[in-house]
Amino acid sequence: MTDLTVRIDKTVNAPIEKVFDAWLDPALLTQFILPAPGMSQPEVENDPREGGNFTIVMHVGDDRVPHSGSYLAIDRPNRLKFSWESPYSTDDSAVTLEFTAVDANTTEVTLTHVKFLHEEARSDHEGGWSNILDKLGEVL
């Protein structure tokens, strides 16, 4: 069932450049890449260029859950695409973020994540990405 997809639209009250750049700034990323309420901040390392890699180690209770990938496309401030490797993903799993300026201080973010092991993993990621986008809005 690797054709499963998550798509989420979120309006963020911040300028498009600021919203885009938050995804590449490890200091900001640690503040919002939290898929569940109450999680402690993850460890984030990245090389924010096309072909560069990132690592996000999320803390889930006493467990450390590694996520990694590489930046496939960086088109500031319109589009960001990266591979997504985790214990819950399949080969060729990828996340695409599209950013649209609604006005000078409002950005529409569309997140699309493709390829999951099964429906439960897709559903869990849908909830996680929704929380992350909500938290992004709070942080910015």
C-alpha positions as CSV (number, residue, x, y, z in Angstrom):
1,M,0.0,0.0,0.0
2,T,2.8,2.4,-0.7
3,D,0.6,4.6,-2.8
4,L,-1.0,6.1,0.4
5,T,-0.8,9.9,0.6
6,V,-1.3,12.6,3.2
7,R,-2.2,16.1,2.1
8,I,-2.7,18.9,4.6
9,D,-3.4,22.6,4.0
10,K,-2.7,25.1,6.7
11,T,-2.8,28.9,6.8
12,V,0.1,30.4,8.8
13,N,0.0,34.0,9.9
14,A,3.6,34.9,8.9
15,P,5.3,36.1,5.7
16,I,6.1,33.5,3.1
17,E,9.9,33.8,3.4
18,K,9.7,33.4,7.1
19,V,7.5,30.3,6.9
20,F,9.7,28.7,4.2
21,D,13.0,29.5,6.0
22,A,11.7,27.9,9.3
23,W,11.9,24.5,7.6
24,L,15.6,24.9,7.0
25,D,16.6,26.6,10.3
26,P,17.5,23.9,12.8
27,A,16.9,26.2,15.8
28,L,13.3,26.9,14.6
29,L,12.7,23.4,13.4
30,T,13.3,22.0,16.9
31,Q,10.5,24.2,18.1
32,F,7.8,23.0,15.8
33,I,8.6,19.5,14.4
34,L,6.7,17.9,17.3
35,P,4.1,15.4,16.0
36,A,2.4,15.0,19.4
37,P,1.6,17.5,22.2
38,G,4.0,17.4,25.1
39,M,7.0,16.0,23.3
40,S,10.4,17.3,24.2
41,Q,12.3,19.1,21.5
42,P,14.1,16.8,19.0
43,E,17.7,16.9,18.0
44,V,18.1,18.4,14.5
45,E,21.1,18.6,12.2
46,N,20.9,19.6,8.5
47,D,22.7,20.8,5.5
48,P,20.0,22.9,3.8
49,R,21.0,22.7,0.2
50,E,19.7,20.5,-2.7
51,G,21.4,17.2,-2.1
52,G,22.1,18.0,1.5
53,N,21.0,15.8,4.3
54,F,19.1,16.2,7.5
55,T,18.6,14.2,10.7
56,I,15.8,14.6,13.2
57,V,15.8,12.5,16.3
58,M,12.4,12.7,18.0
59,H,12.0,11.7,21.7
60,V,9.0,9.6,22.3
61,G,8.9,8.8,26.0
62,D,12.2,7.1,26.6
63,D,12.6,6.1,22.9
64,R,14.7,8.0,20.4
65,V,13.1,7.7,16.9
66,P,15.4,8.7,14.1
67,H,14.2,10.4,10.9
68,S,16.4,11.5,8.1
69,G,16.4,12.4,4.4
70,S,17.9,14.6,1.8
71,Y,16.7,17.8,0.2
72,L,15.4,17.0,-3.3
73,A,14.3,20.5,-4.3
74,I,14.7,23.9,-2.6
75,D,12.9,26.7,-4.5
76,R,12.7,29.5,-2.0
77,P,10.1,30.6,-1.0
78,N,7.7,28.5,-3.1
79,R,8.5,24.8,-2.7
80,L,10.6,22.4,-0.6
81,K,10.8,18.7,-1.2
82,F,12.7,16.1,0.8
83,S,13.0,12.4,1.2
84,W,11.7,10.9,4.4
85,E,13.3,7.9,6.1
86,S,12.0,6.6,9.4
87,P,11.1,3.3,11.0
88,Y,7.6,3.9,9.6
89,S,8.3,4.9,6.0
90,T,9.0,3.0,2.8
91,D,11.6,3.5,0.1
92,D,11.0,6.6,-1.9
93,S,8.8,8.2,0.8
94,A,8.9,12.0,0.3
95,V,7.4,15.2,1.6
96,T,6.6,18.2,-0.5
97,L,5.8,21.6,1.0
98,E,4.3,24.3,-1.3
99,F,4.0,27.8,0.0
100,T,1.6,30.5,-1.3
101,A,1.5,34.1,-0.1
102,V,-2.1,35.0,0.7
103,D,-0.9,38.5,1.6
104,A,2.3,40.1,3.0
105,N,1.7,38.4,6.4
106,T,-0.2,35.3,5.6
107,T,1.0,32.1,3.9
108,E,-0.9,29.0,2.8
109,V,1.2,25.8,3.3
110,T,0.3,22.6,1.5
111,L,2.1,19.5,2.8
112,T,2.0,16.3,0.7
113,H,3.7,13.2,2.1
114,V,3.7,10.1,-0.2
115,K,4.3,6.4,0.4
116,F,3.5,4.6,3.6
117,L,3.8,1.0,4.8
118,H,0.1,0.8,5.6
119,E,-3.0,2.8,6.4
120,E,-2.2,3.0,10.1
121,A,1.2,4.6,9.3
122,R,-0.5,7.0,6.9
123,S,-3.1,8.0,9.5
124,D,-0.4,8.4,12.2
125,H,1.6,10.7,9.9
126,E,-1.5,12.7,9.1
127,G,-2.0,13.5,12.7
128,G,1.7,14.2,13.3
129,W,2.0,16.5,10.3
130,S,-1.2,18.3,11.4
131,N,0.3,18.9,14.9
132,I,3.6,20.1,13.3
133,L,1.8,22.6,11.1
134,D,-0.3,23.9,14.0
135,K,2.9,24.3,16.1
136,L,4.6,26.1,13.2
137,G,1.8,28.6,13.3
138,E,2.3,29.1,17.0
139,V,6.1,29.4,16.8
140,L,6.0,32.0,14.0
